[in-house]
Amino acid sequence: MTTELDFSPEKLQKLGFLDVDVDPTLDLFEEINKLKKEKNAIILAHYYQEPDIQDIADYIGDSLGLSQEAARTEADIIVFAGVHFMAETAKMLSPHKKVILPDLKAGCSLADACPAPLFKKFKEKYPDHIVVSYVNTSAEMKTLTDICCTSTNAVQIIESIPKDQPIIFAPDINLGRYLVKKTGRDMVLWNGTCMVHEIFSEEKIAKLRMRHPNALLIAHPECEESLLEKADYIGSTTGLLKFTMRSEATEFIVATEAGIIHQMEKSSPHKTFIPAPPENTCACNECPHMKLNTLEKLYVCMKYEMPEVILPEWVIREGVKSIDRMLEISAKAGL
């Protein structure tokens, strides 16, 4: 583990942090805004956060873009309403700022699917390969990565690598297969997946499309290949949002985490957005890790300035190289 608390769980419990009852009469929006000013803090919210958190955030977006925005500000404290690896990335890009997150247990099934110690052994089997890793990985995993990528720039990153250079792609096997198909590169793929994008029901989606024949199916590339083959548009979370804004279509079936629909509805209130149904009894597809964060936890986190993400200096130093390399390639490609 590369993320540590500035206090032990026992000490936090003694302080009442892990089980704080928030006064129900408080106007949390007002109190959080006061804390932002008092502490010179900014709030970053991923698209998959609950609507209240998105509405009070200073910046809303995908994980890397949020960390880049935070690094450009003069804020002393970065409050990352997202998951663990995102807060770690923010710390890597802003090592001198305090980074806190509302719920320490907000992890990521995809990042957890690629533990750095196991990947290190896997990597040793392919000494002549370079490693391209999706940004959805731990900080320690990024120290084993040559070039990082996002779902937006992944194709360009792969295409920037000489064709005779073998590649390992990690951790998302669905995104990896999509990239193999798009670029024609035969890569070694790590077998990791995102629990949210793995459980969409193609049968239920097919029935939805029959009921909504004019709706476009839009999907994140972390979805399974068979679903992507049926999609009208494939793109990152930000890419999906922008597509719905510029498209002349008025109905969309959205195959990614349902939190993004809040921004889609705000940007295009005259359009209809239908969450793609999963293989379970839920009406929509939500990430249980993302939804651990609440407005109450955000308030408590800011009030006590904990839990704080602290990374060893060597992890920041070595891990940020893969991000810098990605940004360099993206800049040359005009992304």
C-alpha positions as CSV (number, residue, x, y, z in Angstrom):
1,M,0.0,0.0,0.0
2,T,1.4,3.4,-0.9
3,T,-1.4,5.5,0.6
4,E,-1.2,6.2,4.3
5,L,-3.2,8.1,6.9
6,D,-1.7,11.0,8.8
7,F,-3.3,9.4,11.9
8,S,-4.0,5.8,12.7
9,P,-7.6,4.6,12.4
10,E,-7.7,4.2,16.2
11,K,-6.8,7.8,16.7
12,L,-9.3,9.0,14.2
13,Q,-11.9,6.9,15.9
14,K,-11.0,8.5,19.2
15,L,-11.4,11.9,17.6
16,G,-14.8,10.8,16.5
17,F,-13.9,11.2,12.8
18,L,-15.0,7.8,11.6
19,D,-18.4,8.0,13.2
20,V,-19.4,11.7,13.3
21,D,-23.0,12.6,13.5
22,V,-23.6,15.7,11.4
23,D,-26.2,18.2,12.8
24,P,-29.2,17.6,10.5
25,T,-30.1,21.3,10.8
26,L,-26.9,22.5,9.1
27,D,-27.0,23.9,5.6
28,L,-24.2,21.7,4.3
29,F,-23.8,23.7,1.1
30,E,-23.3,26.9,3.2
31,E,-21.0,25.2,5.7
32,I,-18.8,23.6,3.0
33,N,-18.5,26.9,1.1
34,K,-17.4,28.6,4.3
35,L,-14.8,25.9,4.9
36,K,-13.5,26.3,1.3
37,K,-12.8,30.0,2.0
38,E,-11.4,29.5,5.5
39,K,-9.0,26.7,4.4
40,N,-8.2,27.9,0.8
41,A,-9.5,24.5,-0.4
42,I,-10.9,23.4,-3.7
43,I,-13.3,20.5,-4.3
44,L,-12.8,18.1,-7.2
45,A,-15.7,15.9,-8.1
46,H,-15.7,13.0,-10.6
47,Y,-18.6,12.7,-12.9
48,Y,-19.7,9.6,-11.0
49,Q,-20.3,11.4,-7.7
50,E,-23.8,12.0,-6.4
51,P,-25.5,15.2,-7.8
52,D,-25.1,17.2,-4.6
53,I,-21.4,16.7,-4.6
54,Q,-21.1,17.6,-8.3
55,D,-23.2,20.8,-7.7
56,I,-20.9,22.1,-4.9
57,A,-17.6,21.1,-6.6
58,D,-15.2,23.7,-8.1
59,Y,-14.3,21.3,-10.8
60,I,-16.1,18.4,-12.3
61,G,-14.6,15.9,-14.7
62,D,-12.5,12.8,-15.3
63,S,-9.8,11.9,-12.8
64,L,-6.6,13.1,-14.6
65,G,-8.2,16.3,-15.8
66,L,-9.3,17.1,-12.3
67,S,-5.8,16.6,-10.9
68,Q,-4.3,18.8,-13.6
69,E,-6.8,21.5,-12.7
70,A,-5.9,21.3,-9.0
71,A,-2.2,21.6,-9.8
72,R,-2.8,24.8,-11.6
73,T,-4.6,26.5,-8.7
74,E,-3.2,28.3,-5.6
75,A,-5.3,26.1,-3.2
76,D,-3.6,24.7,-0.1
77,I,-6.0,21.8,0.2
78,I,-7.4,19.5,-2.5
79,V,-10.6,17.7,-1.5
80,F,-11.0,14.9,-4.0
81,A,-14.5,13.5,-4.2
82,G,-13.7,10.4,-6.1
83,V,-11.8,7.2,-5.3
84,H,-8.4,6.3,-3.9
85,F,-6.3,6.2,-7.1
86,M,-7.6,9.6,-8.1
87,A,-6.6,11.2,-4.9
88,E,-3.2,9.6,-5.3
89,T,-2.8,11.1,-8.8
90,A,-3.7,14.5,-7.4
91,K,-1.0,14.1,-4.8
92,M,1.6,13.1,-7.4
93,L,0.8,16.2,-9.4
94,S,0.6,18.5,-6.4
95,P,3.1,17.0,-3.9
96,H,3.2,20.2,-1.7
97,K,-0.5,20.4,-1.3
98,K,-2.6,18.5,1.2
99,V,-4.9,16.0,-0.5
100,I,-7.9,14.6,1.4
101,L,-10.8,12.4,0.4
102,P,-14.2,12.0,2.1
103,D,-14.2,8.2,2.5
104,L,-11.0,6.2,2.8
105,K,-12.8,3.1,1.7
106,A,-13.7,4.5,-1.7
107,G,-11.5,2.3,-3.8
108,C,-11.7,1.1,-7.4
109,S,-12.3,-2.4,-8.6
110,L,-10.2,-1.8,-11.7
111,A,-7.2,-0.4,-9.8
112,D,-7.5,-3.2,-7.2
113,A,-7.5,-5.8,-10.0
114,C,-3.8,-4.9,-10.7
115,P,-1.8,-5.0,-7.4
116,A,1.7,-3.6,-8.0
117,P,3.6,-6.6,-6.5
118,L,1.8,-9.1,-8.7
119,F,2.2,-6.9,-11.8
120,K,5.9,-6.6,-11.1
121,K,6.3,-10.3,-11.3
122,F,4.2,-10.4,-14.4
123,K,6.3,-7.7,-16.0
124,E,9.5,-9.6,-15.4
125,K,8.3,-12.3,-17.8
126,Y,8.4,-9.7,-20.6
127,P,11.7,-7.8,-20.2
128,D,11.7,-6.4,-23.7
129,H,8.1,-4.9,-23.4
130,I,7.3,-1.4,-22.4
131,V,4.3,-0.9,-20.1
132,V,1.3,1.3,-20.9
133,S,-1.1,1.6,-18.0
134,Y,-4.5,3.2,-17.9
135,V,-4.7,6.0,-15.4
136,N,-7.0,3.9,-13.2
137,T,-4.2,2.4,-11.3
138,S,-2.5,2.9,-7.9
139,A,0.4,5.3,-7.5
140,E,2.7,2.3,-6.9
141,M,1.5,0.7,-10.1
142,K,2.5,3.9,-12.0
143,T,6.1,3.4,-10.8
144,L,6.1,0.2,-12.9
145,T,4.6,2.0,-15.9
146,D,6.5,3.6,-18.8
147,I,3.6,5.6,-20.2
148,C,0.3,6.3,-18.6
149,C,-2.9,6.9,-20.7
150,T,-6.5,7.9,-20.4
151,S,-9.5,6.6,-22.3
152,T,-9.4,9.8,-24.3
153,N,-5.7,9.6,-25.5
154,A,-5.1,5.8,-25.3
155,V,-5.2,5.2,-29.1
156,Q,-2.8,8.1,-29.7
157,I,-0.4,6.8,-27.0
158,I,-0.3,3.3,-28.5
159,E,0.1,4.7,-32.0
160,S,3.1,6.8,-30.8
161,I,5.1,3.7,-29.9
162,P,7.3,2.2,-32.7
163,K,5.6,-0.8,-34.3
164,D,8.5,-3.1,-33.5
165,Q,8.3,-2.3,-29.8
166,P,6.3,-4.9,-27.8
167,I,3.8,-3.5,-25.3
168,I,2.1,-4.7,-22.1
169,F,-1.2,-2.9,-21.5
170,A,-2.8,-2.8,-18.1
171,P,-5.0,-3.1,-16.2
172,D,-8.3,-3.1,-18.2
173,I,-8.6,-6.0,-20.6
174,N,-11.7,-4.6,-22.2
175,L,-10.0,-1.3,-23.0
176,G,-7.0,-3.3,-24.1
177,R,-9.0,-5.4,-26.6
178,Y,-10.6,-2.2,-27.9
179,L,-7.1,-0.7,-28.4
180,V,-5.9,-3.8,-30.2
181,K,-8.8,-3.6,-32.6
182,K,-8.4,0.2,-33.1
183,T,-4.6,0.2,-33.6
184,G,-3.9,-3.3,-34.9
185,R,-1.2,-3.7,-32.3
186,D,-0.8,-7.2,-30.7
187,M,-0.3,-6.3,-27.1
188,V,0.1,-8.4,-23.9
189,L,-3.0,-7.6,-21.8
190,W,-3.4,-7.8,-18.1
191,N,-6.7,-9.4,-17.1
192,G,-8.4,-6.6,-15.1
193,T,-11.9,-5.2,-15.4
194,C,-14.2,-2.5,-13.9
195,M,-17.1,-4.0,-12.0
196,V,-19.5,-1.3,-13.3
197,H,-18.7,-1.7,-17.0
198,E,-18.7,-5.5,-16.8
199,I,-22.3,-6.1,-15.7
200,F,-24.4,-4.4,-18.4
201,S,-27.1,-6.7,-19.7
202,E,-27.0,-6.8,-23.5
203,E,-30.4,-8.5,-23.5
204,K,-32.0,-5.7,-21.5
205,I,-30.2,-3.1,-23.6
206,A,-31.6,-4.8,-26.7
207,K,-35.1,-4.5,-25.3
208,L,-34.5,-0.9,-24.4
209,R,-33.5,-0.2,-28.0
210,M,-36.7,-1.8,-29.3
211,R,-38.7,0.5,-27.0
212,H,-36.6,3.5,-27.9
213,P,-35.7,3.0,-31.6
214,N,-34.4,6.5,-32.1
215,A,-32.0,6.3,-29.1
216,L,-28.3,6.1,-29.6
217,L,-26.3,3.7,-27.6
218,I,-23.2,5.4,-26.2
219,A,-20.6,3.4,-24.3
220,H,-17.3,3.7,-22.4
221,P,-14.5,1.6,-23.8
222,E,-14.2,-0.3,-20.5
223,C,-17.4,-2.1,-21.5
224,E,-17.1,-5.6,-23.0
225,E,-16.3,-6.0,-26.6
226,S,-19.6,-7.5,-27.6
227,L,-21.4,-4.4,-26.3
228,L,-19.0,-2.0,-27.9
229,E,-19.7,-3.6,-31.3
230,K,-23.3,-2.5,-30.9
231,A,-22.6,1.1,-29.7
232,D,-23.2,4.1,-31.9
233,Y,-20.5,6.0,-30.1
234,I,-17.6,4.9,-27.9
235,G,-15.7,7.4,-25.8
236,S,-14.3,8.5,-22.4
237,T,-16.7,9.9,-19.8
238,T,-16.0,13.4,-21.0
239,G,-16.2,12.3,-24.6
240,L,-19.7,10.8,-24.0
241,L,-20.8,14.0,-22.4
242,K,-19.6,16.2,-25.3
243,F,-21.1,13.8,-27.8
244,T,-24.5,14.1,-26.3
245,M,-24.2,17.9,-26.4
246,R,-23.3,18.2,-30.1
247,S,-25.5,15.3,-31.4
248,E,-28.8,16.0,-33.1
249,A,-30.2,12.9,-31.4
250,T,-32.6,13.5,-28.5
251,E,-32.5,10.1,-26.8
252,F,-29.4,8.2,-25.5
253,I,-28.9,4.9,-23.8
254,V,-25.8,5.5,-21.6
255,A,-23.5,2.5,-21.0
256,T,-21.3,3.9,-18.2
257,E,-21.7,4.8,-14.5
258,A,-25.1,6.6,-14.1
259,G,-23.6,9.6,-12.3
260,I,-22.6,11.2,-15.6
261,I,-26.3,11.6,-16.5
262,H,-26.6,14.5,-14.0
263,Q,-24.2,16.5,-16.2
264,M,-25.8,15.3,-19.4
265,E,-29.2,16.5,-18.2
266,K,-27.8,19.9,-17.1
267,S,-26.1,20.4,-20.4
268,S,-29.0,19.2,-22.6
269,P,-32.2,19.5,-20.6
270,H,-34.4,18.9,-23.6
271,K,-32.8,15.5,-24.3
272,T,-33.6,12.1,-22.7
273,F,-30.9,9.9,-21.1
274,I,-31.5,6.3,-20.1
275,P,-29.0,4.4,-17.9
276,A,-28.1,1.1,-19.5
277,P,-29.4,-1.6,-17.3
278,P,-27.1,-4.1,-15.5
279,E,-27.5,-7.8,-14.9
280,N,-29.1,-7.3,-11.5
281,T,-32.3,-5.9,-10.0
282,C,-31.1,-2.3,-9.9
283,A,-32.7,0.3,-12.2
284,C,-29.4,1.7,-13.1
285,N,-25.6,1.1,-12.9
286,E,-23.8,2.8,-10.1
287,C,-20.3,2.3,-8.7
288,P,-20.6,1.4,-5.0
289,H,-17.1,2.8,-4.3
290,M,-17.9,6.2,-5.8
291,K,-21.2,6.4,-4.0
292,L,-19.5,5.9,-0.6
293,N,-18.8,9.6,-0.7
294,T,-21.7,11.8,0.6
295,L,-22.2,15.5,1.3
296,E,-22.0,14.8,5.0
297,K,-18.7,13.0,4.7
298,L,-17.4,15.8,2.5
299,Y,-18.2,18.3,5.2
300,V,-16.6,16.2,8.0
301,C,-13.5,15.6,5.8
302,M,-13.0,19.3,5.2
303,K,-13.7,20.2,8.8
304,Y,-11.0,17.8,10.2
305,E,-8.8,17.8,7.1
306,M,-8.6,14.0,7.1
307,P,-8.0,11.3,6.0
308,E,-5.0,12.7,4.1
309,V,-3.3,10.9,1.3
310,I,0.4,10.7,1.9
311,L,2.7,9.1,-0.6
312,P,6.4,8.2,-0.2
313,E,8.7,10.6,-2.1
314,W,10.1,7.8,-4.3
315,V,6.6,6.8,-5.4
316,I,5.8,10.4,-6.4
317,R,9.2,10.8,-8.1
318,E,9.1,7.5,-10.1
319,G,5.3,7.4,-10.7
320,V,4.9,10.8,-12.1
321,K,7.3,10.0,-14.9
322,S,4.7,7.9,-16.6
323,I,2.2,10.8,-16.4
324,D,4.7,13.3,-17.7
325,R,5.5,11.0,-20.6
326,M,1.8,10.7,-21.5
327,L,1.3,14.5,-21.4
328,E,4.4,15.0,-23.6
329,I,3.0,12.6,-26.2
330,S,-0.5,14.1,-26.0
331,A,0.9,17.7,-26.4
332,K,2.8,16.6,-29.6
333,A,-0.5,15.0,-30.9
334,G,-2.4,18.2,-30.1
335,L,-4.7,16.5,-27.6
